[in-house]
Amino acid sequence: MSTEKKGVRLEHISKIYQDPKTHKDFYAVKDVSLDITPGSFVTLLGPSGCGKTTTLRMIAGFESPDEGEIYLGGEAINALTPNKRDTAMVFQSYALFPHYNVFDNVAYGLKLRKVPKEEIQRRVTDILALVELSGMESRMTNQLSGGQQQRVALARALVAGEAGKGFAVVANQVNQLADQSAAAAKESDVLIKTSVTAVGKGVLLAEETARQLEIIADNSKTITEEVSGIAETLENQALEIQQINDGIEQINDVVQTNSATSEECAAASLEMNSEAEHLHNMIRELKVSEFDE
């Protein structure tokens, strides 16, 4: 196997499938051209169903293009099977062999390429250290977490594609991506915790607000009842005051009547006093007259 760095070139490749319901042909990938230089890191970005995975599968040899040509270095590889290409692929479902342990899963591609046992041991050990799975070589895949299974699939792809210094470049890029992912995960964790705290405070504030509103409603009800009681009391007092005013008015009538009677009595008394004084004078005159005689 050559250790020369090789670029990948796609020239107007297309992949056509047939719709099982309508039996009409449709393009999963249409007229794609791409030139990937050796040692570069390229990402295919696009919405679901745009043909990213199909393109990768054609490069790896798991699908054959219906149109166009794929070149690895300067060699056309359309007719080569996956095991004859110097490529590797990490599948979305990982595609780990359940009857193999971690070491044998990672070493599988190297064994197909007839790499010497000593070289397989070294390269598998190095790549497992890179993805932080050292000491797990003998574990079966069903004994791994989802993240560990993903790292096994990544290690298998990286170790099969090792070619001199190119491996160090890929390893460095993987480390950078791991650091970025860890930083992003940490930031996401902080954001989630902050959001949870904010939501918790919001719930507490809402509960406190509801409690205060309930207290205000109870107080308003009590105040309304007290106001109604005061209004009823004032109405009763108003009736009592009206009754008192009526009584005062009757008393005033009686007083006025008595005042008039008192004036009449005083006039009569004066008249009687005058007559009494007149009689007294007459009696005195009679006595004087009798004395003179």
C-alpha positions as CSV (number, residue, x, y, z in Angstrom):
1,M,0.0,0.0,0.0
2,S,1.4,3.4,-1.0
3,T,2.1,5.9,1.7
4,E,1.9,8.8,-0.7
5,K,-0.6,11.6,0.2
6,K,-3.5,11.5,-2.3
7,G,-6.1,14.0,-3.0
8,V,-9.7,13.2,-4.1
9,R,-11.3,14.6,-7.2
10,L,-14.9,14.3,-8.3
11,E,-15.8,15.0,-11.9
12,H,-19.5,15.5,-12.6
13,I,-20.6,12.5,-10.6
14,S,-24.3,11.7,-10.2
15,K,-26.3,9.0,-8.5
16,I,-29.8,8.0,-9.7
17,Y,-32.3,6.0,-7.7
18,Q,-35.8,4.7,-8.6
19,D,-38.8,5.7,-6.4
20,P,-40.4,2.4,-5.3
21,K,-43.9,3.9,-5.4
22,T,-43.9,5.9,-8.7
23,H,-41.0,3.9,-10.3
24,K,-39.6,7.2,-11.6
25,D,-35.9,7.9,-11.5
26,F,-34.6,10.8,-9.3
27,Y,-31.2,12.2,-8.6
28,A,-29.8,11.7,-5.1
29,V,-26.6,13.4,-6.3
30,K,-26.5,15.4,-9.5
31,D,-23.4,16.7,-11.4
32,V,-21.1,17.2,-8.4
33,S,-17.5,18.3,-9.0
34,L,-15.1,18.7,-6.2
35,D,-11.3,18.8,-5.8
36,I,-9.9,17.9,-2.3
37,T,-6.2,18.5,-2.0
38,P,-4.0,16.2,0.1
39,G,-3.9,17.0,3.9
40,S,-6.9,19.4,3.7
41,F,-10.0,19.1,5.9
42,V,-13.3,19.4,4.0
43,T,-16.8,19.5,5.3
44,L,-19.9,18.8,3.2
45,L,-22.7,21.0,4.5
46,G,-26.3,20.9,3.4
47,P,-29.9,20.0,4.4
48,S,-31.1,16.5,5.0
49,G,-31.5,14.6,1.8
50,C,-29.2,16.8,-0.4
51,G,-26.8,13.9,-1.1
52,K,-23.9,14.3,1.5
53,T,-23.9,10.7,2.7
54,T,-24.4,9.3,-0.8
55,T,-21.4,11.3,-2.0
56,L,-19.2,9.9,0.8
57,R,-20.4,6.4,0.1
58,M,-19.5,6.7,-3.5
59,I,-16.0,7.9,-2.6
60,A,-15.6,5.0,-0.1
61,G,-16.9,2.5,-2.7
62,F,-20.2,1.5,-1.1
63,E,-22.1,3.1,-3.9
64,S,-21.2,3.4,-7.6
65,P,-21.8,6.7,-9.5
66,D,-24.2,6.4,-12.5
67,E,-22.4,9.3,-14.1
68,G,-19.0,10.9,-13.8
69,E,-15.7,9.7,-12.4
70,I,-14.0,9.6,-9.0
71,Y,-10.2,9.9,-8.7
72,L,-7.9,9.1,-5.8
73,G,-4.7,10.8,-6.6
74,G,-4.4,10.4,-10.3
75,E,-6.2,7.0,-10.4
76,A,-9.8,6.5,-11.4
77,I,-11.4,4.3,-8.7
78,N,-15.0,3.8,-9.9
79,A,-14.4,0.1,-10.6
80,L,-12.5,-0.6,-7.4
81,T,-14.2,-2.3,-4.4
82,P,-14.0,-0.6,-0.9
83,N,-11.2,-2.9,0.2
84,K,-9.1,-2.0,-2.8
85,R,-9.3,1.8,-2.1
86,D,-7.1,3.6,0.3
87,T,-10.1,5.2,2.0
88,A,-12.1,4.9,5.3
89,M,-15.5,6.0,6.4
90,V,-17.3,6.5,9.7
91,F,-20.9,5.4,9.3
92,Q,-23.8,7.3,10.8
93,S,-24.8,4.0,12.6
94,Y,-21.1,3.3,13.4
95,A,-21.4,-0.3,11.9
96,L,-19.3,-1.9,14.6
97,F,-18.9,-5.7,14.6
98,P,-20.8,-7.0,17.7
99,H,-18.7,-10.2,17.8
100,Y,-15.4,-8.3,17.8
101,N,-13.9,-6.5,20.8
102,V,-12.6,-2.9,20.5
103,F,-9.1,-3.9,19.4
104,D,-10.3,-6.2,16.6
105,N,-12.9,-3.6,15.4
106,V,-10.2,-1.0,15.0
107,A,-7.7,-3.4,13.5
108,Y,-10.2,-4.9,10.9
109,G,-9.2,-2.7,8.0
110,L,-5.5,-3.1,8.6
111,K,-5.9,-6.9,8.6
112,L,-7.7,-6.8,5.3
113,R,-4.8,-4.8,3.9
114,K,-2.3,-7.5,5.1
115,V,-0.5,-5.0,7.4
116,P,2.1,-6.8,9.6
117,K,0.9,-7.8,13.1
118,E,3.6,-5.6,14.9
119,E,2.5,-2.6,12.8
120,I,-1.2,-3.3,13.6
121,Q,-0.5,-3.5,17.3
122,R,1.4,-0.2,17.3
123,R,-1.1,1.7,15.1
124,V,-4.2,0.4,17.0
125,T,-2.6,1.2,20.4
126,D,-1.7,4.7,19.2
127,I,-5.1,5.5,17.8
128,L,-7.0,4.2,20.9
129,A,-4.8,6.5,23.0
130,L,-5.7,9.4,20.7
131,V,-9.5,8.8,21.2
132,E,-9.0,8.1,25.0
133,L,-10.0,4.4,24.9
134,S,-6.7,3.0,26.2
135,G,-7.3,0.0,28.4
136,M,-10.6,-0.9,26.7
137,E,-9.1,-3.0,24.0
138,S,-10.7,-6.2,25.2
139,R,-14.2,-4.8,25.8
140,M,-17.1,-5.9,23.5
141,T,-19.0,-3.2,21.7
142,N,-22.2,-3.8,23.8
143,Q,-20.2,-2.9,26.9
144,L,-19.5,0.6,25.6
145,S,-21.5,3.8,25.9
146,G,-22.8,5.5,22.7
147,G,-20.0,8.0,22.8
148,Q,-17.4,5.3,23.2
149,Q,-18.8,3.4,20.3
150,Q,-18.6,6.5,18.2
151,R,-14.9,6.9,19.1
152,V,-14.2,3.2,18.2
153,A,-15.7,3.9,14.7
154,L,-13.6,7.1,14.4
155,A,-10.5,5.2,15.4
156,R,-11.1,2.5,12.9
157,A,-11.5,5.1,10.1
158,L,-8.4,7.0,11.2
159,V,-6.1,4.0,11.6
160,A,-7.0,2.6,8.2
161,G,-6.1,5.8,6.5
162,E,-2.7,6.4,8.2
163,A,-0.1,7.3,5.7
164,G,3.1,8.8,7.2
165,K,2.7,12.3,8.5
166,G,-0.8,12.5,7.2
167,F,-1.9,10.6,10.3
168,A,-0.4,13.3,12.5
169,V,-2.3,16.0,10.6
170,V,-5.6,14.2,11.0
171,A,-4.9,13.4,14.7
172,N,-4.2,17.1,15.3
173,Q,-7.5,18.1,13.6
174,V,-9.4,15.5,15.6
175,N,-7.9,16.9,18.8
176,Q,-8.8,20.4,17.9
177,L,-12.4,19.3,17.1
178,A,-12.5,17.4,20.4
179,D,-11.4,20.6,22.3
180,Q,-13.9,22.7,20.4
181,S,-16.7,20.2,21.1
182,A,-15.7,20.0,24.8
183,A,-15.8,23.8,25.0
184,A,-19.1,24.0,23.2
185,A,-20.5,21.3,25.5
186,K,-19.3,23.2,28.6
187,E,-20.8,26.4,27.3
188,S,-24.1,24.6,26.5
189,D,-24.1,23.1,30.0
190,V,-23.7,26.6,31.5
191,L,-26.4,28.0,29.3
192,I,-28.7,25.1,30.2
193,K,-28.0,25.6,34.0
194,T,-28.6,29.3,33.6
195,S,-31.8,28.7,31.7
196,V,-33.0,26.2,34.4
197,T,-32.1,28.7,37.1
198,A,-33.9,31.5,35.3
199,V,-37.0,29.3,34.8
200,G,-36.9,28.2,38.4
201,K,-36.8,31.9,39.5
202,G,-39.5,32.7,37.1
203,V,-41.7,29.9,38.5
204,L,-41.0,31.1,42.1
205,L,-41.8,34.7,41.1
206,A,-45.0,33.6,39.4
207,E,-46.0,31.5,42.5
208,E,-45.3,34.5,44.8
209,T,-47.2,36.8,42.5
210,A,-50.2,34.5,42.5
211,R,-50.0,34.2,46.3
212,Q,-49.9,38.0,46.6
213,L,-52.8,38.4,44.2
214,E,-54.8,35.9,46.2
215,I,-54.0,37.8,49.4
216,I,-55.1,41.1,47.7
217,A,-58.3,39.4,46.4
218,D,-59.0,38.2,50.0
219,N,-58.3,41.7,51.4
220,S,-60.5,43.3,48.8
221,K,-63.3,40.9,49.6
222,T,-62.9,41.8,53.3
223,I,-62.8,45.5,52.6
224,T,-65.9,45.2,50.4
225,E,-67.7,43.5,53.2
226,E,-66.6,46.1,55.7
227,V,-67.7,48.9,53.4
228,S,-71.1,47.3,53.0
229,G,-71.4,47.0,56.8
230,I,-70.4,50.7,57.2
231,A,-72.9,51.7,54.5
232,E,-75.7,49.8,56.3
233,T,-74.8,51.3,59.6
234,L,-74.7,54.8,58.1
235,E,-78.1,54.2,56.6
236,N,-79.5,53.1,60.0
237,Q,-78.0,56.1,61.6
238,A,-79.5,58.4,59.0
239,L,-82.9,56.9,59.8
240,E,-82.3,57.5,63.5
241,I,-81.2,61.1,62.8
242,Q,-84.4,61.6,60.7
243,Q,-86.5,60.3,63.6
244,I,-84.7,62.6,66.0
245,N,-85.2,65.6,63.6
246,D,-88.9,64.7,63.4
247,G,-89.1,64.6,67.3
248,I,-87.3,68.0,67.5
249,E,-89.7,69.5,65.0
250,Q,-92.7,68.2,67.2
251,I,-91.1,69.7,70.3
252,N,-90.6,73.0,68.5
253,D,-94.3,73.0,67.6
254,V,-95.2,72.3,71.3
255,V,-92.8,75.0,72.5
256,Q,-94.2,77.5,70.0
257,T,-97.7,76.6,71.2
258,N,-96.7,76.9,74.8
259,S,-95.0,80.2,74.1
260,A,-98.2,81.7,72.7
261,T,-100.2,80.4,75.7
262,S,-97.6,81.9,78.1
263,E,-98.0,85.3,76.4
264,E,-101.8,85.2,76.8
265,C,-101.4,84.2,80.5
266,A,-99.0,87.1,81.1
267,A,-101.4,89.6,79.5
268,A,-104.3,88.2,81.6
269,S,-102.1,88.4,84.7
270,L,-101.3,92.0,84.0
271,E,-104.9,92.8,83.5
272,M,-105.9,91.1,86.8
273,N,-103.1,92.9,88.6
274,S,-104.4,96.2,87.3
275,E,-108.0,95.4,88.4
276,A,-106.7,94.2,91.8
277,E,-104.8,97.5,92.3
278,H,-107.9,99.4,91.2
279,L,-110.1,97.5,93.8
280,H,-107.5,98.1,96.4
281,N,-107.5,101.8,95.8
282,M,-111.3,101.8,96.0
283,I,-111.2,100.0,99.3
284,R,-108.7,102.4,100.7
285,E,-110.8,105.4,99.7
286,L,-113.9,103.9,101.3
287,K,-112.0,103.4,104.6
288,V,-110.7,107.0,104.6
289,S,-114.2,108.2,103.9
290,E,-115.6,106.2,106.8
291,F,-112.9,107.5,109.1
292,D,-113.6,111.1,108.2
293,E,-117.3,110.7,109.1
